[in-house]
Amino acid sequence: MKYLYIGFFIIIFQFISFSQSNQLFDDKVVNEIYVEIPTDTLAKIYSNPLSENYSNATFVFGKDTIKNVGFRLRGNSSRYSKKKSFKISFNEFVSGTKYQGVKKINLNGQHNDPSLIREKLFYDTWKKAGFPERRSAFVRVFINKKYYGLYTLLEEYDKDWLTRVFGENDGNLYKCTYPADLKYINEDQNSYKKLFNTTTTGGRVYDLKTNETADDYTDLVKLIATANIPINQAFADSIQKVLDINWMLKAFAMDVAMGNWDDFFYNKNNYFLYYAADHKFKFITYDTDNTAGIDFVNVDWATRNCLNWYQNSIPLPPKLMSVPSFKLQFAKYLDTIARNLIAPSVIFPKIDSMKTLIRSSVLQDSFRRLDYGFDSLAFEKSFVGKVISFAPYGVKPFFETRYNKILEQLSVILSLENDLEHQENEVKIYPNPTNDFLYFNSSQKNIFNNYL
């Protein structure tokens, strides 16, 4: 019994020690993460950038040290960058291990972003829009005591995250990567399992991240089949039975407002689909570093028409916008997001706060210079003007332009809606002066009379 009590108190002490550490996702400070790993192992990881295999490492955060964690590279094109991005798995070698409630974390290097704030700025705005939070924070990363630079720490989309934000995790969670266009092939779910990512790691285009043993894609096939039926009233009714339409339309509005083109709607990439307990898919955006003016496809994302943002070759977006009620709801969401979340008076103070928080850590980050030569001047300029060809906008000028263009581009559709609402409230009374009968005529064509 003595040994049982000792073991119990060791467990309790470890739990208290972890819980009293600086919180992992505290974004009001820039915390430090230390990774200790044999130098030859690290060299092997760097020489095999496409490997999904974890190597054994030690993780240190504050006063907490966790041995036998998994460490590997993450990302797609960023695997070939000089400033790498990493994934850490606490339960890779010791099953069931969690740290501060999570099994995995992501460390994104933001090698394309001279400001280093774009991805976190998106997720903070995503949360303010009412979507389930993906926790994030800025951290300084050290590997074998060497400073590897400022990183964005991101929560993993997994069963722990599902439980935290939805209160359930039984449904299928699909990670969807290029070219995940939701095009219909046939009713055989194996046809969709055989689609593989054509960029780097070559995983499934629709990669099931929960319930992997069952590997049942029936729900996804039903969604894809429904998304590809002809555009008519049956489409509008049917798609709402399998897809949370309001959620989808608001997510689309978020991407448009934030300039997130490397998404489903334009680039058939970077999203999750969760089949929730209400038997409807929830759409979840991820990998949002190519936002706020970052461009690799020669498009001005600050001025692009928000009503024609999507690619017509992707079946679902133009179909959604062909349904008048869906298009109007999208416009209303976008107008609300623009006025309340990305208006300069709202988002500029947030941008300034982030810049102040990370400045010293960024200026000490020598790794950020390795890919495109981003120096201290590039960091300062990235908030107000062009830095490089693929970053033609500073963060602030992008949002100022985007905000103004959204209001301009939505003015017609929303003014028509306002006119219709006004007309619906109009009632005409005739004849005037009246006789024995008084007629009431509304714009809805409902005519009735009353005997005087």
Sequence and secondary structure as in RCSB ss.txt:
>XXXX:A:sequence
MKYLYIGFFIIIFQFISFSQSNQLFDDKVVNEIYVEIPTDTLAKIYSNPLSENYSNATFVFGKDTIKNVGFRLRG
NSSRYSKKKSFKISFNEFVSGTKYQGVKKINLNGQHNDPSLIREKLFYDTWKKAGFPERRSAFVRVFINKKYYGL
YTLLEEYDKDWLTRVFGENDGNLYKCTYPADLKYINEDQNSYKKLFNTTTTGGRVYDLKTNETADDYTDLVKLIA
TANIPINQAFADSIQKVLDINWMLKAFAMDVAMGNWDDFFYNKNNYFLYYAADHKFKFITYDTDNTAGIDFVNVD
WATRNCLNWYQNSIPLPPKLMSVPSFKLQFAKYLDTIARNLIAPSVIFPKIDSMKTLIRSSVLQDSFRRLDYGFD
SLAFEKSFVGKVISFAPYGVKPFFETRYNKILEQLSVILSLENDLEHQENEVKIYPNPTNDFLYFNSSQKNIFNN
YL
>XXXX:A:secstr
 HHHHHHHHHHHHHHHHHHTS  TT TTS EEEEEE  HHHHHHHHH TT    EEEEEEETTEEEEEEEEEE  
SGGGGSSS  EEEETTSSSTT  BTTBSEEEEE  TT SSS HHHHHHHHHHHTT     EEEEEEEETTEEEEE
EEEEE  SHHHHHHHHS   S EEEE SS       S HHHHHT B SSSS  BSEEE SSTTT   HHHHHHHH
HHTS SSHHHHHHHHHHB HHHHHHHHHHHHHHT  SSHHHHS SEEEEE TTS EEEEE    S TT  SSS  
TTTS GGG S TTSSHHHHHHHSHHHHHHHHHHHHHHIIIIISHHHHHHHHHHHHHHHHHHHHT STTHHHH   
HHHHHHTTTS  BTTB S HHHHHHHHHHHHHHHHHHHHHHHHHHHHHHT EEEESSS  SEEEEEETT  EEEE
E 
